[in-house]
């Protein structure tokens, strides 16, 4: 693990949720959000004039449930954006996979107790953390399904999960969209994530002259990263008071 970076001036923060801000749980609904995290994010967003966004693979409604604070949020890997905390949703027109794909995956899952499907607006996820032997079998099936419509859908690997998602949106497209508008425009983008699905966001941040940080390499664990965010909050507070 490398030395922790100094809090950048005029940063625009883009933060993954599961595995980055909070620890991964056995099921998506079993995560534990530290009591002080929502307030920290809202306060830090204020220090940055609103240039902080949580960008997650979760549906936006779930992010609102776990983080009930007024900050910018992006759900479903960039498929749903709310750039302004009280503003309207932005949803690009996206296809949904054929219902038959979901049925075939459900049939497979029946053979692997502990594996389960998480449905999303334009796709679905196979979680196999509690049934690791399902991973390779599900991958073979899902690769064959996506091959039926390769221009419309992609198969994303995640931590003990496979996700079928529409092509054309990603955490990278979300960062690009947000960086083109206030309050993010003109700032140094800093994207922090822990998973393969975060790499597009990291790449866009680096290409814009900012920082794309993999949690495991830089911070090690979510608690260390949260401590770094708290130090950023104190850093910006000292600057405002000077």
N, C-alpha and C positions, 0 to 999 in steps of 0.2 A: 504494500500500500504506500503510495507516494505522500509527500507532505501536503497538508490541506491548502488549497488555494486561498489567497487573500480575497476578501470581499471586493468584487469589482465596483468601480464607480459607474453610475448611470447604467446599471444592469437592467435587463429584461429577463426575469426568471421564468423558466418553463419546467415544471416539475411533474414527473410521473407520480402515481399514487401508490398502487400495490407494489410492495417490494422496495420502494424508495422512501416515501413518507411514512408508510406503515409496513409492518412485517407481513409476509405472506401467511395465509391461514389455510387450513385444510379445505375450507369452502369459502367462496367469496363473501358470504354473509356472516362469516365468523371472525372477521378481522377485528382488531382492537385499536381504536383511534385514541391516542393519548389525549387526556382532557384539555391540555393546554395547546394542542396543535391547531385547531381551528382559529383560535384567537391570535396565535403567533402568525399564521398565514395572513389573516386579515390586517394585522398591524403592519407586517412587513410589506404587504401590498400598498398600504397607505404611505409608507416611507418611500416607495418606488413610484408614487403617483399613479398607482393602479397597474403598473407593468409587471404583474405576476399572474401566471395562469397555471392551473393544474390541468394536465393533459393526460387523460386516462383511456384505457380500453373499455372501462365500464360505461354503461349507459349514463347519461347526464343525470337522470333522476336519482340514481344510486349515489353519485357524487354529492348531489344536494343533500341526500339523507345523511351521509357520513361527514360532510363538511358544510354545515348549514351557515355559511358566512358569505358576505358580499365580496367575492373575488371572481375574476374571469375563470371560466371553466370550459373544457373541451371533452366531449365524451365519444365513445365508440371509435377510438383511433382517428379522430378528425372528422367523423361523419356528422357530428352535431357540435356547433360552436355557440358559446354565449360570451362574446368579447367584453360586453359591458355587464356588470353584475345584475342590473335591473333591466337590461335590454332584451330585445327579441332573440329568439333562436335563429341560427343560420344552419340550414340543412341542404346540402347539395342533393340534386336528384340522383339517387343510387338504386341499382337493382337489388332484389332480394333473391337468394338462392331458391331453386325449385323445392317445393315441399317434400318431394320424394327423396331428396338428399337427407333431409332431417329424419325421415322415416327409416331409411336404411341405416343411418348411424345409430338410431335408437334401438334397432334390432340387434346391432352388434353390441351395444352397451349392456344389454340384458345378460350377456355372458360374462361380464366383468363387474362383480359387486364392488361398489365403491367408486366406480367411474360414473360421471354424470354429465349431462348436457346443460349448458347455460345459453338461453336464447337471447338474441339481440335484434335490434330493429332491422338490420340488413345482413344477418348472418347468425352463426352460432359457434359455440366453443365446446370442445370435448375436454373435460378435466380428468386427468388420470393419476393425480397425486396419490390417491388412496388405492389405486390399482395399477401399478407401473407396467404390468404385463400388457395392459390395453394399449399403451402408447404406440408400439410398432404396428400393431394390427390396425388401429384406427388410422394411422398415417397412410398405410397402403390404401385403405378404402377412400379416405378423403382426397388423396392425390388423384385417384381414378375419377372421383366425382368432379373435382375442379378441372380436370383435363377435358371434361365435356363442354366447358365454357371458359377456356383459359383467358380470353380477352375481357371477361366480365368479373371473374373472381380469382382470388389468390388464397393459398393456404399459408397461414402465419404460424411459425413455431413460437411457443411461449414456454414459461417455466412449468413443466409438467402439464402442458395443454397444447391443443391444436385448434386454431381458429380459422373458420371460413369467413372471408370478408370481401367486400367489393374492391375491385381495383380502382385506382384514381384518387384515393384518400389515404392519408397516413398521418402520423404525428409530425412528419416533415412538412406536409402540405398545411397542417394547422399552424406550425411555426411561421411558415412563409406568409400565410394569410394575416396572422396577427402582427407580424413585423412590418407590414405595409400600412399600418394604421396607428393612430394615437391610442393609448400612450406608449406603445411599444416601439414605434418608429424612431430611429435615430439613437437607440440604445444598444448596448452590447448584449447579444443574446447568450444566455447560459441555460443549457438544457441538461437536466440530471435525470438519469433513468437506470434501470437495472437489467433490462431484458432485450431480447432481439427486436421486439416491437418498438423499442425506443431508439434504435440505431438511426432511423430516418430523421428523427428530430435532432439527434446529436450531430448528424452530418450537415444539416441545414445551418445549425448554429455555428459550427466550425467554418463553413463556407462563407458565412457572413462576417467572419473575423472574431467570432465569439468563442465560447467554450462548450464542448460536448463531453460531459463527464459520466463515466460509468461508475455507478455507486460502489460496486465491489472493489474496483481498482483505486478509487480516490478516498472513499469514506469507510468502506468495509461493511457497515451495518446502518440500517435506518436510524437508530438512536444517535450515532455519531453525526449523521447528516442533519438530523434535527437540531443537534447542538450547534452545528455550523450555521444553520439558519438563524438560530437564536443569537449567535455572535454577530451575524450580519445585521440583525435588527438593532443590536446595541451599537454597532459601528455607525449605522446611518443615523441613529438617535443622537450620538455624540456629534456627528457632523452638523445636524440640524441645530444643535444647541450652541455650537461654536460661533 
